[in-house]
Amino acid sequence: MTQEIYDVIVVGGGPAGSTAAEKLAEKGKKVLLLDRGGRVKPCGGAIPPRLIKDYKIPDSLLVAKATSARMISPKNKKVDIPIENGFVGMVDRGTFDEWLRQRAEAAGAIRKVGNFSDLKELDGLVEISYRVRGKAQIGEGELKKVYARSVIGADGAKSGVGRAAGVAGCAEANYVFAYHEILRKPEKTSIDYDASRCDVIYQQQVSPDFYGWVFPHGDTLSIGTGSADKGFSLRNAVGHLRAQIGFENAELIRHEGAPLPMKPLKRWDNGKNVVLAGDAAGVVAPSSGEGIYYAMYGGELAASAIEAFLLSGNPAKLKLARKSFMKEHRLTFIVLGIMQRFWYINDKRRESFVKMCEDKDVQRLTFESYMNKKLVRKKPLAHIKIFFKDMGHLLGIAKA
């Protein structure tokens, strides 16, 4: 074989893939980062302080800093929650993701643009086929091949890498389909719009089973929604939301849609030489839909697992990515999954959920957990209070 052989090919240049490529390149591994280019994921763009700190995100990438959040109930009840002692950073995914890819390249990763086509085992190596333009379909674009000792599939939900490698569950997981529009902020905005506040809307016409959002991006904003109901029109819902806040005539810059997995896959590797990361592994948080931090953390863990595999030759090391992630965040995903399954099921329960969010202890513990990416275990009396308040809403004792 005369072609260059890489230690690892990372397929997908989003936060997970770019982080994995950067970490492995820093370790001196020969890394190819293969990204299809021109694709931006629908995302509100919120990143917590822990991500900014852990992954050294410069202030220049933050297009806005949110210092409060507003929850809006089915009956239009508004609960404003201040973000104490900090802020939530807002990024534009097009700019943010490209910056991450450039950082990986600066660390030593080789970048190529192309659409993943297939994966095959060949003489102890992995052969990756990709097309240099067009969609990854037969007859569209020149087919090229590259080779590596290992692969990280960070190519999004329903991962093509995962399916080609035989990782179970890649196509069968539960998904929420998300859609958003990036709008130019008008010179004159609604008196109810706050460029330092994230609005989260729990209303039937916006989403029957998830939520809609209005997130500030400085000179632009992201307005979007999600739903697991395939018959629900996400575009119409966003149009309704735009009209609701007086932005129906705002300039549309771009729009995107994609499925979001709501539960980590039970297995992230093929037991040979492939491991998944990011949306491909299913690490979008239920209830909140947050994915950037978990993607980058998962990418870092995938890089560590691949490094251990390359050093030892033992495919069992690939399991370390999922094992380490679930050890750190299993409880968070369980709690958020329960919240989504129970509170989002109908407008009556969502009304009670927003009502419960008026409680200062609920607000404080929620944001401390979000900002630091750990469930807060201190203040036991506050937890007890929240438990009984929660039970009151569950049993219909508390008034909505």
C-alpha positions in Angstrom: 0.0 0.0 0.0 1.5 3.3 -1.1 -1.1 5.6 0.4 -0.4 7.4 3.7 -1.7 5.6 6.8 -3.1 7.6 9.6 -3.2 6.7 13.3 -6.9 7.8 13.3 -9.4 9.3 10.9 -12.0 11.5 12.6 -15.2 11.7 10.5 -17.1 14.9 11.3 -15.8 18.3 12.1 -18.3 19.5 14.7 -17.4 20.1 18.4 -17.0 16.4 19.1 -14.8 15.6 16.1 -12.7 18.7 16.2 -12.0 18.3 19.9 -11.0 14.6 19.4 -8.8 15.5 16.5 -7.1 18.3 18.4 -6.4 16.2 21.5 -5.0 13.3 19.5 -2.8 15.6 17.3 -1.5 17.2 20.5 -0.4 13.7 21.6 1.6 13.4 18.4 -0.8 11.1 16.6 -1.2 11.3 12.8 -4.7 12.5 12.5 -7.0 13.1 9.5 -10.1 15.3 10.2 -12.7 14.6 7.5 -15.6 17.1 7.4 -18.2 17.4 4.7 -18.1 21.2 4.9 -20.9 23.8 4.5 -23.1 22.2 7.2 -24.3 24.0 10.3 -26.3 22.2 12.9 -29.5 23.7 14.2 -28.5 24.9 17.7 -29.3 27.8 20.0 -25.6 28.1 20.6 -25.6 28.2 24.4 -22.4 27.2 26.1 -21.9 27.1 29.9 -19.0 28.5 31.9 -17.5 25.1 32.4 -17.1 24.6 28.7 -15.6 28.0 28.2 -13.1 27.2 31.0 -12.3 23.6 30.2 -11.8 24.1 26.5 -10.3 27.6 26.6 -12.9 29.4 24.5 -11.9 33.0 23.8 -14.3 35.8 24.6 -14.1 36.9 21.0 -16.2 33.9 20.0 -19.1 34.8 22.2 -21.7 36.7 20.2 -23.7 37.4 23.3 -23.7 36.8 27.1 -27.1 35.7 28.5 -27.6 36.8 32.1 -31.2 35.6 32.5 -33.6 33.0 31.2 -37.4 33.3 30.7 -39.7 30.3 30.9 -43.0 30.8 29.1 -45.9 28.4 29.9 -48.8 27.2 27.7 -51.0 30.0 29.3 -48.3 32.5 28.6 -47.2 32.8 32.2 -43.6 34.1 32.3 -41.0 33.1 34.9 -37.8 35.1 34.7 -34.7 33.4 36.2 -31.6 35.4 36.8 -28.2 33.7 36.2 -26.4 34.5 39.4 -22.6 35.0 39.5 -22.0 34.5 35.8 -23.5 34.2 32.3 -24.2 31.7 29.6 -22.1 32.3 26.5 -23.8 32.3 23.1 -22.0 31.3 20.0 -22.8 31.1 16.3 -22.3 27.5 15.3 -20.9 28.3 11.8 -18.1 30.5 13.2 -17.6 28.4 16.4 -17.3 25.0 14.7 -14.9 26.4 12.1 -12.7 27.9 14.8 -12.6 24.5 16.5 -11.5 22.8 13.2 -8.8 25.4 12.7 -7.6 24.8 16.3 -7.4 21.1 15.5 -5.4 21.8 12.3 -3.1 24.1 14.3 -2.4 21.2 16.7 -1.3 19.1 13.7 -4.4 17.4 12.3 -4.7 17.2 8.5 -8.1 18.5 7.2 -9.9 17.2 4.2 -13.4 18.1 3.0 -15.6 15.3 1.8 -18.7 13.3 2.4 -18.3 9.9 4.1 -19.3 7.1 1.9 -18.2 3.7 3.4 -16.0 1.9 5.8 -14.2 -1.4 5.3 -11.7 -3.6 7.1 -8.6 -4.1 5.0 -5.4 -5.9 6.1 -5.7 -4.8 9.7 -6.6 -1.2 8.7 -9.8 0.7 8.2 -10.5 2.0 4.7 -12.6 5.1 4.6 -14.2 6.0 1.3 -15.5 9.6 0.8 -16.7 11.8 -2.0 -15.1 15.2 -2.5 -18.2 17.0 -3.5 -22.0 16.4 -3.6 -23.8 14.0 -1.4 -22.4 10.7 -0.3 -24.3 8.8 -3.0 -23.1 6.6 -5.9 -22.3 8.7 -9.0 -22.0 12.1 -7.2 -18.5 13.4 -6.7 -15.1 11.8 -7.1 -14.6 8.8 -4.8 -11.4 8.8 -2.7 -10.0 6.5 -0.1 -7.9 7.0 3.0 -6.6 4.5 5.5 -6.1 4.4 9.3 -5.5 2.2 12.3 -8.6 3.5 14.0 -11.7 5.8 13.4 -13.7 8.2 15.4 -17.3 8.6 14.1 -18.4 12.1 15.0 -20.7 12.5 12.0 -23.9 13.3 13.8 -27.2 11.5 14.6 -27.8 8.3 12.7 -24.1 8.1 12.2 -23.0 6.7 8.8 -19.7 5.6 10.3 -21.5 3.8 13.2 -23.9 2.0 10.8 -21.1 1.0 8.5 -19.0 -0.3 11.5 -22.0 -2.3 12.8 -22.5 -0.3 16.0 -26.0 -1.2 17.1 -28.6 1.4 17.7 -27.3 4.2 15.4 -30.5 4.3 13.3 -33.0 3.1 15.9 -32.5 5.6 18.7 -35.2 8.1 19.8 -34.9 11.5 18.2 -36.3 14.9 18.5 -36.2 16.8 15.2 -35.0 20.3 15.6 -35.3 23.3 13.3 -34.2 26.9 13.7 -33.8 30.1 11.8 -31.0 32.7 12.2 -32.5 36.2 11.8 -30.9 39.6 11.5 -32.0 41.5 14.6 -34.2 44.4 13.5 -33.2 48.0 14.5 -36.4 48.3 16.4 -37.3 45.2 18.4 -40.3 44.2 20.5 -40.3 45.8 24.0 -40.5 42.2 25.2 -37.2 41.2 23.6 -34.1 41.2 25.7 -30.7 40.7 24.0 -29.3 39.3 27.3 -32.1 36.8 27.9 -32.8 33.3 26.6 -36.5 32.6 26.2 -37.8 29.0 26.4 -41.4 28.5 25.3 -43.5 25.5 26.4 -46.6 25.9 24.2 -48.6 23.5 22.0 -48.4 25.6 18.9 -44.6 25.9 19.3 -44.0 22.3 20.2 -46.4 19.5 21.4 -43.7 17.6 23.2 -40.5 19.7 23.5 -40.0 23.4 23.5 -39.3 26.5 21.4 -36.5 29.0 21.9 -35.5 32.6 21.2 -31.8 33.0 21.9 -29.8 36.2 21.4 -26.8 36.2 19.2 -25.8 39.8 19.3 -26.6 41.3 15.9 -28.6 38.1 15.1 -30.8 35.7 17.0 -31.8 32.0 16.8 -35.5 31.1 16.8 -36.2 27.4 16.8 -38.2 24.5 18.1 -38.1 20.7 18.2 -40.5 17.8 18.3 -40.5 14.0 18.1 -43.9 14.2 16.3 -43.0 13.7 12.6 -46.4 15.2 11.6 -45.8 18.5 13.4 -44.6 21.3 11.1 -41.5 22.8 12.7 -41.3 25.6 10.0 -44.9 26.7 10.8 -44.2 26.6 14.5 -41.1 28.8 14.1 -43.2 31.1 11.8 -45.8 31.3 14.6 -43.1 32.1 17.2 -41.6 34.8 15.0 -45.0 36.5 14.7 -45.6 36.1 18.4 -42.5 38.2 19.2 -42.9 40.6 16.4 -40.1 39.4 14.2 -42.1 38.0 11.3 -40.5 40.5 8.9 -37.0 40.1 10.2 -34.3 39.2 7.6 -33.6 35.4 7.4 -29.9 34.7 7.2 -30.1 30.9 7.1 -32.0 28.0 8.5 -31.1 24.4 9.5 -32.8 21.2 10.6 -31.5 17.9 12.0 -32.5 15.0 14.3 -31.2 15.2 17.9 -30.7 11.9 19.8 -32.3 12.0 23.3 -30.4 9.1 24.9 -26.8 7.8 24.8 -26.4 4.7 22.8 -25.8 1.5 24.8 -22.6 0.9 22.8 -20.2 3.4 21.3 -17.6 1.1 19.7 -17.5 -1.8 17.3 -15.1 -3.9 19.4 -12.4 -3.5 16.8 -11.2 0.0 15.9 -14.1 2.4 15.7 -15.6 4.6 18.5 -18.4 7.2 18.3 -18.6 10.6 19.8 -21.0 13.5 20.0 -24.5 13.2 18.5 -23.3 9.9 16.9 -23.1 8.5 20.4 -26.4 10.1 21.4 -25.1 12.5 24.0 -27.6 15.3 23.6 -29.2 16.0 27.0 -32.9 15.1 27.3 -35.3 17.9 28.4 -32.8 20.7 27.6 -31.5 19.5 24.2 -28.0 20.8 25.2 -25.3 19.1 23.2 -22.2 21.2 22.7 -20.5 20.6 26.1 -21.4 16.9 26.1 -20.1 16.6 22.5 -16.8 18.2 23.3 -16.3 16.2 26.5 -17.3 13.0 24.6 -14.8 13.9 21.8 -12.1 14.2 24.4 -13.0 10.9 25.9 -13.0 9.2 22.5 -9.6 10.6 21.8 -8.3 9.1 25.1 -9.9 5.8 24.3 -8.3 5.7 20.8 -4.9 6.6 22.3 -5.2 3.8 24.8 -6.2 1.4 22.0 -3.3 2.5 19.7 -0.8 2.1 22.6 -2.0 -1.3 23.7 -3.6 -2.8 20.6 -6.5 -3.9 22.9 -9.9 -3.1 21.4 -11.5 -3.3 24.8 -9.9 0.1 25.5 -12.4 1.7 23.1 -15.1 1.1 25.8 -13.4 3.6 28.0 -15.1 6.5 26.2 -18.6 5.5 27.1 -17.7 4.1 30.5 -16.0 7.4 31.5 -18.8 9.6 30.1 -21.6 7.6 31.9 -19.7 7.6 35.2 -19.6 11.4 35.1 -23.1 12.1 33.6 -25.3 9.1 33.8 -27.4 10.5 36.7 -27.8 13.8 34.9 -29.2 12.1 31.8 -31.5 9.9 33.8 -33.0 12.8 35.7 -33.4 14.9 32.5 -34.9 12.0 30.7 -37.5 11.5 33.4 -38.3 15.2 33.4 -38.9 15.2 29.6 -41.0 12.1 29.7 -43.2 13.3 32.5 -43.4 17.2 32.3 -43.5 17.6 28.5 -46.3 15.2 27.9 -49.1 17.8 27.8 -49.8 21.4 28.4 -51.3 20.8 31.9 -48.1 19.3 33.1 -45.9 21.9 31.3 -48.0 24.6 33.0 -47.2 23.0 36.4 -43.5 22.7 35.4 -43.1 26.4 34.7 -45.0 27.2 37.9 -42.6 25.0 39.8 -39.7 27.0 38.3 -40.8 30.1 40.2 -39.2 28.5 43.3 -35.9 30.2 44.0 -34.3 26.9 45.2 -35.3 25.2 41.9 -33.8 28.1 40.0 -30.6 28.1 41.9 -30.0 24.4 41.9 -30.9 24.1 38.2 -28.5 26.8 37.1 -25.7 25.6 39.4 -26.0 22.2 37.8 -26.1 23.6 34.3 -23.2 26.0 34.7 -20.9 23.4 36.4 -22.2 20.3 34.6 -22.8 18.4 37.9 -26.0 17.7 39.8 -25.8 19.8 42.9 -25.8 17.6 46.0 -25.4 20.3 48.7 -28.3 22.0 50.5 -30.3 18.9 51.4 -33.1 21.0 52.9 -33.6 22.7 49.5 -33.8 19.3 47.8 -36.3 18.1 50.3 -38.4 21.2 49.7 -38.2 20.8 45.9 -39.2 17.1 46.3 -42.4 17.9 48.2 -43.2 20.8 45.8 -42.7 18.4 42.9 -44.9 15.8 44.4 -47.6 18.4 45.0 -47.6 19.2 41.3 -47.6 15.5 40.4 -50.6 14.8 42.6 -52.4 18.0 41.6 -52.3 19.4 45.1 -50.3 22.5 44.1 -52.1 25.1 42.1 -50.8 25.9 38.6 
